[in-house]
Every structure is written in C-alpha cells, then in structure tokens.
Amino acid sequence: MSRPPPPRLAIVVPVLDEAQALPTLLQALQPLRARGCELVVADGGSRDGTPALAAPWADAVIAAPRGRALQMNAGAARATAPVLWFLHADTLPPPEADTRVLQALAAGAAWGRFDVHIEGRPAMLRVVAALMNLRSRLSGIATGDQAMFVTREAFDRVGGFPAQPLMEDIELSRRLKRLGRPACLHARVRTSGRRWEQRGVWRTIVLMWRLRWRYWRGESAEAIARAYR
C-alpha cells in the first residue's frame, strides 16, 4: 500500500481550558485534514479535559509550557509540514482556507493573514473588525485573531514567536515584515467576541489601544501583560 503524501500545511491550535469552544473548530477542520492538512493541538495545562477531547480529531495533541507564544512554538516544532497556520480555538476558518493560504504563498508571499469578523451582539464589533483589517492592511502588522500563516523557512529565520506573555503576534509581524509584507486575504475568519463583551466593547478598545501604544514606546511585554490582566 502506498503511503499518503506528506502534509503541505500544518494547522497549530494553542489551547487552555477550551473544552466548550474547541469541538466546533475541530469539526470544521476535518475537511482540511481530509485534504491532507496536519492538525496539531498544543495544550498549556488544561484542567477541563481539553486534550482528551481533541485527541480523536487531531494528528497530534501535545503538552506545552503555558503561554500562547510558547504553545504555538511547541506546536510548530511538532508539525512536519513546510507551511504553518496558527488558529485560535475560538476562531473558525472560511471555506477552502487551506487552498487560499497555499495560493497566497505560491504567489510569492512568505507570510500572511486573513481578514477577521468578530461575532457578538454589539454592532460596534463589526466596526472594530473593519478597522482592525484596515489597520493591518496599511501597517503590515497582523494579530493572532487574523489567523496568521507563514512558511516554516520564514518562521525559523525570525526565531518563531518571541517568548513573551503578550503582543507576541505584533512582535512576530515586525520580524516577518523584514522579509516582506504579508499577504492580506479578504476572506474572513470568524472569531468570538466574548472578551470584548465581557470587558465591554468601548472599554476593551481603549485598553487595547493604550497597551499597544505602551508597547510601541518600548515597555516590556511583561508589564503590559500585567496591565491587561
């Protein structure tokens, strides 16, 4: 019997106590696995049974040091495909997302991201998403909510995600921009607006802009993470 071809794309999902949200994502990713994508779930010490829940739906479920950056780096190290796609547990991909990623990289990009739609009741979330997408397109900086993807070669060249507790996506974008601007895909991933609704939309907007401003001014990610919490 011939062996299946090696995967071209690895989906890395960092998780921590995501037993409620994760099944929807895992089911949505099964058609991509059927097309040959590799799925690696990197668990940061869940206590709600997340690893056992994910095991039947993934190619690998690994234990990693807690922290989104550390978990994504561990997942990338475990994956075997030449393209890495980082997807949050509460984010759902658009149709044919794997094909869109591979086409964007085949066209010459080394990395990229999707537009995002933030789900939730407040209408302001649609405005937040639109501004996030516009800002990203103008600045070349992506956020984790936008489902970043990158060739393994580029990821390794910049040292992967920095080992910091917050703004790891911003810092990775900065480093990758030295290799080239991102492919900004208009197809939208759908991400949960739960943190916006829990904190309050306007309060979260002000908080995030304030934290980004402090980060751009050179404050440490550790200090900013304390302020965020």
MARMIDREN-45200 format. One record per atom (N, C-alpha, C): residue number from 1; residue in three letters; x, y, z. Coordinates in steps of 0.2 Angstrom, whole numbers, plus 5000, padded with zeros to 4 digits. Layout:
PT    k    r    px    py    pz
PT  NUM  ALA     X     Y     Z
...
//
This chain:
PT    k    r    px    py    pz
PT    1  MET  5004  4994  5000
PT    1  MET  5000  5000  5000
PT    1  MET  5004  5006  5000
PT    2  SER  5003  5011  4996
PT    2  SER  5007  5017  4995
PT    2  SER  5006  5022  5001
PT    3  ARG  5011  5025  5003
PT    3  ARG  5010  5030  5009
PT    3  ARG  5006  5036  5006
PT    4  PRO  5002  5040  5010
PT    4  PRO  5000  5046  5008
PT    4  PRO  5005  5051  5008
PT    5  PRO  5004  5056  5003
PT    5  PRO  5009  5061  5003
PT    5  PRO  5010  5065  5009
PT    6  PRO  5016  5068  5010
PT    6  PRO  5017  5072  5016
PT    6  PRO  5013  5078  5016
PT    7  PRO  5011  5081  5022
PT    7  PRO  5006  5087  5023
PT    7  PRO  5010  5093  5020
PT    8  ARG  5006  5097  5017
PT    8  ARG  5009  5103  5014
PT    8  ARG  5008  5109  5019
PT    9  LEU  5003  5108  5024
PT    9  LEU  5000  5113  5028
PT    9  LEU  4999  5111  5035
PT   10  ALA  5002  5114  5040
PT   10  ALA  5001  5112  5047
PT   10  ALA  4996  5117  5050
PT   11  ILE  4991  5115  5054
PT   11  ILE  4987  5120  5057
PT   11  ILE  4989  5119  5065
PT   12  VAL  4991  5124  5068
PT   12  VAL  4993  5124  5075
PT   12  VAL  4988  5128  5079
PT   13  VAL  4985  5124  5084
PT   13  VAL  4980  5127  5088
PT   13  VAL  4982  5127  5095
PT   14  PRO  4984  5133  5098
PT   14  PRO  4985  5133  5106
PT   14  PRO  4979  5133  5110
PT   15  VAL  4979  5129  5115
PT   15  VAL  4973  5129  5119
PT   15  VAL  4974  5129  5127
PT   16  LEU  4969  5131  5130
PT   16  LEU  4970  5131  5138
PT   16  LEU  4962  5131  5140
PT   17  ASP  4960  5126  5143
PT   17  ASP  4953  5125  5145
PT   17  ASP  4948  5127  5140
PT   18  GLU  4948  5124  5134
PT   18  GLU  4944  5126  5128
PT   18  GLU  4939  5121  5127
PT   19  ALA  4937  5117  5132
PT   19  ALA  4933  5111  5130
PT   19  ALA  4926  5113  5127
PT   20  GLN  4924  5119  5129
PT   20  GLN  4917  5121  5127
PT   20  GLN  4918  5124  5119
PT   21  ALA  4923  5128  5118
PT   21  ALA  4923  5131  5111
PT   21  ALA  4927  5126  5106
PT   22  LEU  4931  5122  5108
PT   22  LEU  4935  5118  5104
PT   22  LEU  4932  5113  5099
PT   23  PRO  4927  5110  5101
PT   23  PRO  4924  5105  5097
PT   23  PRO  4921  5108  5090
PT   24  THR  4918  5114  5090
PT   24  THR  4916  5117  5084
PT   24  THR  4922  5118  5079
PT   25  LEU  4927  5120  5082
PT   25  LEU  4933  5121  5077
PT   25  LEU  4936  5115  5075
PT   26  LEU  4937  5110  5079
PT   26  LEU  4939  5103  5077
PT   26  LEU  4935  5100  5071
PT   27  GLN  4928  5101  5072
PT   27  GLN  4924  5098  5067
PT   27  GLN  4925  5102  5060
PT   28  ALA  4926  5108  5061
PT   28  ALA  4926  5112  5055
PT   28  ALA  4933  5111  5051
PT   29  LEU  4938  5108  5055
PT   29  LEU  4944  5107  5052
PT   29  LEU  4945  5100  5049
PT   30  GLN  4940  5096  5050
PT   30  GLN  4941  5089  5047
PT   30  GLN  4941  5089  5040
PT   31  PRO  4937  5093  5036
PT   31  PRO  4938  5093  5029
PT   31  PRO  4945  5095  5026
PT   32  LEU  4948  5099  5030
PT   32  LEU  4955  5101  5028
PT   32  LEU  4960  5095  5030
PT   33  ARG  4959  5092  5035
PT   33  ARG  4963  5086  5036
PT   33  ARG  4962  5080  5031
PT   34  ALA  4956  5080  5029
PT   34  ALA  4954  5075  5023
PT   34  ALA  4958  5077  5017
PT   35  ARG  4959  5083  5016
PT   35  ARG  4963  5086  5010
PT   35  ARG  4971  5085  5011
PT   36  GLY  4973  5083  5017
PT   36  GLY  4980  5082  5018
PT   36  GLY  4983  5087  5023
PT   37  CYS  4979  5091  5026
PT   37  CYS  4982  5096  5031
PT   37  CYS  4984  5092  5038
PT   38  GLU  4989  5094  5041
PT   38  GLU  4991  5091  5048
PT   38  GLU  4988  5096  5053
PT   39  LEU  4985  5093  5058
PT   39  LEU  4982  5097  5064
PT   39  LEU  4986  5095  5070
PT   40  VAL  4989  5100  5073
PT   40  VAL  4992  5099  5080
PT   40  VAL  4989  5104  5085
PT   41  VAL  4987  5101  5090
PT   41  VAL  4984  5105  5096
PT   41  VAL  4989  5105  5102
PT   42  ALA  4991  5111  5104
PT   42  ALA  4996  5112  5109
PT   42  ALA  4993  5115  5115
PT   43  ASP  4993  5110  5120
PT   43  ASP  4989  5112  5126
PT   43  ASP  4994  5115  5132
PT   44  GLY  4991  5120  5135
PT   44  GLY  4995  5123  5140
PT   44  GLY  4994  5121  5147
PT   45  GLY  4991  5115  5148
PT   45  GLY  4989  5113  5155
PT   45  GLY  4982  5113  5157
PT   46  SER  4978  5112  5152
PT   46  SER  4970  5112  5153
PT   46  SER  4968  5107  5159
PT   47  ARG  4963  5109  5162
PT   47  ARG  4960  5105  5168
PT   47  ARG  4953  5103  5166
PT   48  ASP  4951  5104  5160
PT   48  ASP  4944  5103  5159
PT   48  ASP  4943  5097  5154
PT   49  GLY  4949  5093  5153
PT   49  GLY  4948  5088  5148
PT   49  GLY  4949  5090  5141
PT   50  THR  4952  5096  5139
PT   50  THR  4953  5098  5133
PT   50  THR  4957  5093  5129
PT   51  PRO  4963  5091  5131
PT   51  PRO  4967  5086  5127
PT   51  PRO  4964  5080  5125
PT   52  ALA  4960  5077  5130
PT   52  ALA  4957  5070  5128
PT   52  ALA  4951  5072  5123
PT   53  LEU  4948  5077  5124
PT   53  LEU  4943  5079  5119
PT   53  LEU  4946  5080  5112
PT   54  ALA  4952  5083  5111
PT   54  ALA  4955  5085  5105
PT   54  ALA  4958  5079  5102
PT   55  ALA  4960  5074  5105
PT   55  ALA  4964  5068  5103
PT   55  ALA  4961  5065  5097
PT   56  PRO  4954  5063  5097
PT   56  PRO  4952  5059  5091
PT   56  PRO  4951  5064  5085
PT   57  TRP  4952  5070  5085
PT   57  TRP  4951  5075  5080
PT   57  TRP  4957  5078  5077
PT   58  ALA  4963  5076  5080
PT   58  ALA  4969  5079  5078
PT   58  ALA  4974  5074  5076
PT   59  ASP  4980  5076  5073
PT   59  ASP  4985  5072  5071
PT   59  ASP  4990  5071  5077
PT   60  ALA  4990  5076  5081
PT   60  ALA  4994  5076  5087
PT   60  ALA  4991  5081  5092
PT   61  VAL  4991  5079  5099
PT   61  VAL  4990  5084  5104
PT   61  VAL  4996  5083  5109
PT   62  ILE  4999  5089  5110
PT   62  ILE  5005  5089  5114
PT   62  ILE  5004  5094  5120
PT   63  ALA  5008  5092  5125
PT   63  ALA  5008  5096  5131
PT   63  ALA  5014  5101  5130
PT   64  ALA  5012  5108  5132
PT   64  ALA  5017  5113  5131
PT   64  ALA  5018  5117  5137
PT   65  PRO  5023  5121  5138
PT   65  PRO  5023  5126  5143
PT   65  PRO  5017  5131  5142
PT   66  ARG  5014  5133  5147
PT   66  ARG  5009  5138  5147
PT   66  ARG  5011  5145  5144
PT   67  GLY  5007  5147  5140
PT   67  GLY  5008  5154  5136
PT   67  GLY  5007  5153  5129
PT   68  ARG  5003  5157  5126
PT   68  ARG  5001  5156  5119
PT   68  ARG  5007  5156  5114
PT   69  ALA  5012  5160  5115
PT   69  ALA  5018  5160  5111
PT   69  ALA  5022  5153  5112
PT   70  LEU  5023  5151  5118
PT   70  LEU  5027  5145  5119
PT   70  LEU  5023  5139  5116
PT   71  GLN  5016  5139  5117
PT   71  GLN  5012  5134  5114
PT   71  GLN  5013  5133  5107
PT   72  MET  5012  5139  5104
PT   72  MET  5012  5139  5096
PT   72  MET  5019  5137  5094
PT   73  ASN  5025  5139  5097
PT   73  ASN  5031  5137  5095
PT   73  ASN  5032  5129  5096
PT   74  ALA  5029  5127  5102
PT   74  ALA  5030  5119  5103
PT   74  ALA  5026  5116  5097
PT   75  GLY  5020  5118  5096
PT   75  GLY  5016  5115  5090
PT   75  GLY  5019  5115  5084
PT   76  ALA  5023  5121  5082
PT   76  ALA  5026  5122  5076
PT   76  ALA  5032  5117  5076
PT   77  ALA  5035  5116  5081
PT   77  ALA  5041  5111  5082
PT   77  ALA  5038  5104  5081
PT   78  ARG  5032  5102  5083
PT   78  ARG  5030  5095  5082
PT   78  ARG  5027  5094  5075
PT   79  ALA  5025  5099  5072
PT   79  ALA  5022  5099  5065
PT   79  ALA  5028  5097  5060
PT   80  THR  5026  5094  5054
PT   80  THR  5030  5092  5049
PT   80  THR  5030  5095  5043
PT   81  ALA  5024  5099  5042
PT   81  ALA  5023  5102  5035
PT   81  ALA  5027  5109  5034
PT   82  PRO  5028  5111  5028
PT   82  PRO  5033  5116  5027
PT   82  PRO  5029  5123  5027
PT   83  VAL  5022  5123  5029
PT   83  VAL  5018  5129  5030
PT   83  VAL  5015  5128  5036
PT   84  LEU  5015  5134  5040
PT   84  LEU  5012  5134  5047
PT   84  LEU  5006  5139  5047
PT   85  TRP  5001  5137  5050
PT   85  TRP  4995  5141  5051
PT   85  TRP  4992  5141  5058
PT   86  PHE  4992  5147  5061
PT   86  PHE  4991  5147  5068
PT   86  PHE  4984  5149  5069
PT   87  LEU  4980  5145  5072
PT   87  LEU  4972  5147  5073
PT   87  LEU  4970  5146  5080
PT   88  HIS  4967  5151  5083
PT   88  HIS  4964  5151  5089
PT   88  HIS  4958  5147  5090
PT   89  ALA  4957  5144  5096
PT   89  ALA  4952  5139  5097
PT   89  ALA  4945  5142  5096
PT   90  ASP  4944  5148  5097
PT   90  ASP  4938  5151  5096
PT   90  ASP  4937  5155  5089
PT   91  THR  4941  5153  5084
PT   91  THR  4941  5156  5078
PT   91  THR  4939  5150  5073
PT   92  LEU  4935  5152  5068
PT   92  LEU  4933  5147  5063
PT   92  LEU  4935  5150  5056
PT   93  PRO  4938  5145  5052
PT   93  PRO  4941  5147  5045
PT   93  PRO  4935  5148  5040
PT   94  PRO  4937  5152  5035
PT   94  PRO  4932  5152  5029
PT   94  PRO  4933  5146  5025
PT   95  PRO  4928  5145  5020
PT   95  PRO  4928  5139  5016
PT   95  PRO  4935  5139  5012
PT   96  GLU  4938  5133  5011
PT   96  GLU  4944  5132  5007
PT   96  GLU  4950  5136  5009
PT   97  ALA  4950  5137  5016
PT   97  ALA  4955  5141  5019
PT   97  ALA  4962  5139  5017
PT   98  ASP  4963  5132  5018
PT   98  ASP  4969  5129  5016
PT   98  ASP  4972  5131  5009
PT   99  THR  4967  5130  5004
PT   99  THR  4969  5132  4997
PT   99  THR  4971  5139  4997
PT  100  ARG  4967  5144  5000
PT  100  ARG  4969  5151  5000
PT  100  ARG  4976  5152  5003
PT  101  VAL  4978  5149  5008
PT  101  VAL  4984  5150  5011
PT  101  VAL  4990  5148  5006
PT  102  LEU  4989  5142  5004
PT  102  LEU  4994  5139  4999
PT  102  LEU  4995  5143  4993
PT  103  GLN  4989  5146  4990
PT  103  GLN  4989  5150  4984
PT  103  GLN  4993  5157  4986
PT  104  ALA  4992  5160  4991
PT  104  ALA  4995  5166  4993
PT  104  ALA  5002  5165  4994
PT  105  LEU  5005  5159  4997
PT  105  LEU  5012  5158  4997
PT  105  LEU  5015  5156  4991
PT  106  ALA  5011  5153  4987
PT  106  ALA  5014  5151  4980
PT  106  ALA  5015  5157  4976
PT  107  ALA  5011  5162  4977
PT  107  ALA  5011  5169  4973
PT  107  ALA  5017  5173  4975
PT  108  GLY  5021  5171  4980
PT  108  GLY  5027  5174  4982
PT  108  GLY  5028  5177  4989
PT  109  ALA  5022  5177  4993
PT  109  ALA  5022  5179  5000
PT  109  ALA  5026  5174  5004
PT  110  ALA  5029  5176  5010
PT  110  ALA  5032  5172  5015
PT  110  ALA  5027  5171  5021
PT  111  TRP  5022  5176  5021
PT  111  TRP  5018  5175  5027
PT  111  TRP  5012  5179  5025
PT  112  GLY  5007  5179  5030
PT  112  GLY  5001  5182  5029
PT  112  GLY  4995  5181  5034
PT  113  ARG  4989  5184  5033
PT  113  ARG  4984  5183  5037
PT  113  ARG  4977  5184  5034
PT  114  PHE  4972  5182  5037
PT  114  PHE  4965  5183  5035
PT  114  PHE  4962  5190  5037
PT  115  ASP  4957  5192  5034
PT  115  ASP  4953  5197  5037
PT  115  ASP  4949  5194  5043
PT  116  VAL  4946  5197  5047
PT  116  VAL  4943  5194  5053
PT  116  VAL  4936  5197  5054
PT  117  HIS  4931  5193  5056
PT  117  HIS  4924  5195  5058
PT  117  HIS  4923  5193  5065
PT  118  ILE  4922  5198  5069
PT  118  ILE  4921  5197  5076
PT  118  ILE  4913  5196  5078
PT  119  GLU  4912  5190  5080
PT  119  GLU  4905  5188  5081
PT  119  GLU  4903  5191  5088
PT  120  GLY  4896  5193  5089
PT  120  GLY  4894  5195  5095
PT  120  GLY  4888  5200  5094
PT  121  ARG  4884  5201  5099
PT  121  ARG  4878  5205  5098
PT  121  ARG  4880  5213  5097
PT  122  PRO  4885  5216  5100
PT  122  PRO  4886  5223  5099
PT  122  PRO  4888  5225  5092
PT  123  ALA  4884  5229  5089
PT  123  ALA  4885  5231  5082
PT  123  ALA  4892  5234  5081
PT  124  MET  4895  5237  5087
PT  124  MET  4902  5240  5086
PT  124  MET  4907  5235  5085
PT  125  LEU  4906  5229  5086
PT  125  LEU  4911  5224  5085
PT  125  LEU  4912  5223  5077
PT  126  ARG  4907  5225  5073
PT  126  ARG  4908  5225  5066
PT  126  ARG  4913  5230  5064
PT  127  VAL  4912  5236  5067
PT  127  VAL  4917  5242  5066
PT  127  VAL  4924  5240  5068
PT  128  VAL  4924  5237  5074
PT  128  VAL  4931  5235  5077
PT  128  VAL  4934  5231  5072
PT  129  ALA  4931  5226  5069
PT  129  ALA  4934  5221  5064
PT  129  ALA  4936  5225  5058
PT  130  ALA  4932  5229  5056
PT  130  ALA  4934  5233  5049
PT  130  ALA  4940  5237  5050
PT  131  LEU  4940  5240  5056
PT  131  LEU  4946  5245  5057
PT  131  LEU  4952  5240  5058
PT  132  MET  4951  5235  5062
PT  132  MET  4957  5230  5063
PT  132  MET  4960  5228  5056
PT  133  ASN  4955  5226  5051
PT  133  ASN  4958  5224  5045
PT  133  ASN  4961  5229  5041
PT  134  LEU  4958  5235  5041
PT  134  LEU  4961  5241  5038
PT  134  LEU  4968  5243  5040
PT  135  ARG  4968  5243  5047
PT  135  ARG  4975  5245  5050
PT  135  ARG  4980  5240  5048
PT  136  SER  4978  5233  5048
PT  136  SER  4983  5228  5047
PT  136  SER  4985  5229  5039
PT  137  ARG  4981  5230  5035
PT  137  ARG  4982  5231  5028
PT  137  ARG  4987  5237  5027
PT  138  LEU  4986  5242  5030
PT  138  LEU  4990  5248  5030
PT  138  LEU  4997  5247  5033
PT  139  SER  4997  5244  5039
PT  139  SER  5003  5244  5043
PT  139  SER  5008  5237  5041
PT  140  GLY  5004  5232  5039
PT  140  GLY  5008  5226  5038
PT  140  GLY  5009  5222  5044
PT  141  ILE  5005  5224  5050
PT  141  ILE  5005  5221  5056
PT  141  ILE  4999  5216  5057
PT  142  ALA  5000  5210  5059
PT  142  ALA  4994  5206  5059
PT  142  ALA  4993  5204  5067
PT  143  THR  4987  5202  5069
PT  143  THR  4986  5200  5075
PT  143  THR  4984  5192  5075
PT  144  GLY  4984  5189  5081
PT  144  GLY  4983  5182  5081
PT  144  GLY  4976  5180  5079
PT  145  ASP  4971  5185  5081
PT  145  ASP  4964  5184  5079
PT  145  ASP  4963  5183  5071
PT  146  GLN  4968  5186  5067
PT  146  GLN  4968  5186  5060
PT  146  GLN  4971  5179  5057
PT  147  ALA  4972  5174  5061
PT  147  ALA  4974  5168  5059
PT  147  ALA  4980  5168  5054
PT  148  MET  4986  5170  5057
PT  148  MET  4992  5171  5054
PT  148  MET  4995  5164  5051
PT  149  PHE  4998  5165  5045
PT  149  PHE  5001  5159  5042
PT  149  PHE  5008  5161  5039
PT  150  VAL  5012  5156  5039
PT  150  VAL  5019  5158  5037
PT  150  VAL  5023  5152  5035
PT  151  THR  5028  5152  5030
PT  151  THR  5032  5147  5028
PT  151  THR  5036  5145  5034
PT  152  ARG  5038  5138  5035
PT  152  ARG  5042  5136  5040
PT  152  ARG  5049  5140  5040
PT  153  GLU  5051  5140  5033
PT  153  GLU  5058  5144  5032
PT  153  GLU  5058  5151  5035
PT  154  ALA  5053  5155  5034
PT  154  ALA  5052  5161  5036
PT  154  ALA  5051  5161  5044
PT  155  PHE  5047  5157  5047
PT  155  PHE  5046  5156  5054
PT  155  PHE  5053  5155  5057
PT  156  ASP  5057  5150  5055
PT  156  ASP  5063  5149  5058
PT  156  ASP  5068  5154  5057
PT  157  ARG  5068  5158  5052
PT  157  ARG  5073  5163  5051
PT  157  ARG  5072  5169  5056
PT  158  VAL  5066  5170  5058
PT  158  VAL  5065  5175  5063
PT  158  VAL  5064  5173  5070
PT  159  GLY  5065  5166  5071
PT  159  GLY  5066  5164  5078
PT  159  GLY  5059  5162  5081
PT  160  GLY  5054  5161  5077
PT  160  GLY  5047  5159  5079
PT  160  GLY  5044  5165  5083
PT  161  PHE  5039  5163  5087
PT  161  PHE  5036  5168  5091
PT  161  PHE  5041  5170  5097
PT  162  PRO  5041  5176  5099
PT  162  PRO  5045  5178  5105
PT  162  PRO  5042  5175  5111
PT  163  ALA  5046  5173  5116
PT  163  ALA  5044  5170  5122
PT  163  ALA  5042  5176  5127
PT  164  GLN  5036  5179  5125
PT  164  GLN  5033  5184  5129
PT  164  GLN  5026  5183  5130
PT  165  PRO  5023  5186  5136
PT  165  PRO  5016  5184  5138
PT  165  PRO  5011  5188  5134
PT  166  LEU  5012  5193  5130
PT  166  LEU  5008  5197  5127
PT  166  LEU  5011  5200  5121
PT  167  MET  5007  5202  5116
PT  167  MET  5010  5205  5110
PT  167  MET  5015  5201  5106
PT  168  GLU  5014  5194  5107
PT  168  GLU  5019  5190  5103
PT  168  GLU  5017  5190  5095
PT  169  ASP  5011  5191  5094
PT  169  ASP  5009  5192  5087
PT  169  ASP  5011  5198  5084
PT  170  ILE  5011  5204  5087
PT  170  ILE  5014  5210  5085
PT  170  ILE  5021  5210  5084
PT  171  GLU  5025  5206  5088
PT  171  GLU  5032  5206  5088
PT  171  GLU  5034  5201  5082
PT  172  LEU  5030  5196  5081
PT  172  LEU  5032  5191  5075
PT  172  LEU  5031  5195  5069
PT  173  SER  5025  5199  5068
PT  173  SER  5024  5203  5062
PT  173  SER  5030  5208  5061
PT  174  ARG  5032  5211  5066
PT  174  ARG  5038  5216  5065
PT  174  ARG  5043  5212  5062
PT  175  ARG  5045  5206  5064
PT  175  ARG  5051  5202  5062
PT  175  ARG  5050  5200  5055
PT  176  LEU  5044  5197  5054
PT  176  LEU  5042  5195  5047
PT  176  LEU  5042  5200  5042
PT  177  LYS  5040  5206  5044
PT  177  LYS  5040  5212  5039
PT  177  LYS  5047  5213  5036
PT  178  ARG  5052  5211  5039
PT  178  ARG  5059  5212  5037
PT  178  ARG  5060  5208  5031
PT  179  LEU  5056  5202  5030
PT  179  LEU  5057  5198  5025
PT  179  LEU  5052  5200  5019
PT  180  GLY  5047  5204  5021
PT  180  GLY  5042  5206  5015
PT  180  GLY  5035  5207  5019
PT  181  ARG  5031  5211  5015
PT  181  ARG  5024  5212  5018
PT  181  ARG  5020  5206  5017
PT  182  PRO  5015  5206  5022
PT  182  PRO  5011  5200  5022
PT  182  PRO  5006  5200  5016
PT  183  ALA  5003  5194  5015
PT  183  ALA  4998  5193  5010
PT  183  ALA  4991  5194  5015
PT  184  CYS  4987  5199  5013
PT  184  CYS  4981  5201  5017
PT  184  CYS  4975  5198  5013
PT  185  LEU  4973  5192  5015
PT  185  LEU  4967  5189  5012
PT  185  LEU  4961  5192  5014
PT  186  HIS  4956  5193  5009
PT  186  HIS  4950  5196  5011
PT  186  HIS  4945  5191  5014
PT  187  ALA  4946  5185  5012
PT  187  ALA  4942  5180  5016
PT  187  ALA  4942  5181  5023
PT  188  ARG  4937  5180  5027
PT  188  ARG  4936  5181  5034
PT  188  ARG  4936  5175  5038
PT  189  VAL  4940  5175  5043
PT  189  VAL  4939  5170  5049
PT  189  VAL  4934  5173  5053
PT  190  ARG  4931  5169  5057
PT  190  ARG  4925  5172  5062
PT  190  ARG  4928  5170  5069
PT  191  THR  4929  5175  5073
PT  191  THR  4932  5174  5079
PT  191  THR  4926  5177  5084
PT  192  SER  4927  5174  5090
PT  192  SER  4922  5175  5096
PT  192  SER  4923  5182  5098
PT  193  GLY  4918  5186  5100
PT  193  GLY  4919  5192  5103
PT  193  GLY  4918  5192  5111
PT  194  ARG  4919  5186  5114
PT  194  ARG  4917  5185  5121
PT  194  ARG  4922  5190  5125
PT  195  ARG  4928  5191  5124
PT  195  ARG  4932  5195  5128
PT  195  ARG  4930  5202  5127
PT  196  TRP  4928  5204  5121
PT  196  TRP  4925  5211  5120
PT  196  TRP  4919  5212  5124
PT  197  GLU  4914  5207  5124
PT  197  GLU  4908  5208  5128
PT  197  GLU  4909  5207  5135
PT  198  GLN  4913  5203  5138
PT  198  GLN  4915  5203  5145
PT  198  GLN  4917  5209  5148
PT  199  ARG  4922  5212  5144
PT  199  ARG  4925  5218  5147
PT  199  ARG  4921  5224  5145
PT  200  GLY  4917  5224  5140
PT  200  GLY  4914  5230  5137
PT  200  GLY  4918  5232  5131
PT  201  VAL  4914  5233  5126
PT  201  VAL  4917  5234  5119
PT  201  VAL  4921  5241  5119
PT  202  TRP  4919  5246  5122
PT  202  TRP  4922  5253  5122
PT  202  TRP  4928  5252  5127
PT  203  ARG  4927  5249  5132
PT  203  ARG  4932  5248  5137
PT  203  ARG  4938  5244  5134
PT  204  THR  4937  5239  5131
PT  204  THR  4942  5235  5128
PT  204  THR  4945  5239  5122
PT  205  ILE  4942  5242  5118
PT  205  ILE  4945  5246  5113
PT  205  ILE  4950  5251  5116
PT  206  VAL  4948  5255  5121
PT  206  VAL  4953  5260  5124
PT  206  VAL  4959  5256  5127
PT  207  LEU  4957  5250  5131
PT  207  LEU  4963  5246  5134
PT  207  LEU  4968  5244  5129
PT  208  MET  4965  5241  5123
PT  208  MET  4970  5238  5118
PT  208  MET  4974  5244  5115
PT  209  TRP  4971  5249  5113
PT  209  TRP  4975  5255  5110
PT  209  TRP  4980  5257  5115
PT  210  ARG  4978  5258  5121
PT  210  ARG  4983  5260  5126
PT  210  ARG  4989  5255  5127
PT  211  LEU  4987  5249  5127
PT  211  LEU  4993  5244  5128
PT  211  LEU  4997  5244  5122
PT  212  ARG  4994  5244  5116
PT  212  ARG  4998  5244  5110
PT  212  ARG  5003  5250  5110
PT  213  TRP  5000  5256  5112
PT  213  TRP  5004  5262  5112
PT  213  TRP  5010  5261  5117
PT  214  ARG  5009  5258  5123
PT  214  ARG  5014  5257  5128
PT  214  ARG  5020  5252  5125
PT  215  TYR  5017  5247  5121
PT  215  TYR  5022  5243  5118
PT  215  TYR  5026  5246  5113
PT  216  TRP  5023  5250  5108
PT  216  TRP  5027  5254  5103
PT  216  TRP  5032  5258  5106
PT  217  ARG  5030  5261  5112
PT  217  ARG  5035  5265  5116
PT  217  ARG  5041  5262  5119
PT  218  GLY  5040  5255  5119
PT  218  GLY  5046  5251  5122
PT  218  GLY  5045  5248  5129
PT  219  GLU  5039  5248  5131
PT  219  GLU  5038  5245  5138
PT  219  GLU  5038  5237  5137
PT  220  SER  5040  5234  5142
PT  220  SER  5041  5227  5141
PT  220  SER  5034  5223  5141
PT  221  ALA  5034  5218  5137
PT  221  ALA  5028  5214  5137
PT  221  ALA  5025  5211  5143
PT  222  GLU  5030  5210  5148
PT  222  GLU  5028  5208  5155
PT  222  GLU  5024  5213  5158
PT  223  ALA  5026  5219  5158
PT  223  ALA  5022  5225  5161
PT  223  ALA  5016  5226  5158
PT  224  ILE  5015  5225  5151
PT  224  ILE  5009  5226  5148
PT  224  ILE  5004  5220  5149
PT  225  ALA  5007  5214  5150
PT  225  ALA  5003  5209  5152
PT  225  ALA  4999  5210  5158
PT  226  ARG  5003  5212  5163
PT  226  ARG  5000  5214  5170
PT  226  ARG  4995  5219  5169
PT  227  ALA  4996  5224  5165
PT  227  ALA  4990  5229  5164
PT  227  ALA  4984  5226  5161
PT  228  TYR  4985  5222  5156
PT  228  TYR  4980  5218  5153
PT  228  TYR  4976  5214  5157
PT  229  ARG  4979  5210  5162
PT  229  ARG  4975  5206  5167
PT  229  ARG  4972  5210  5172
//
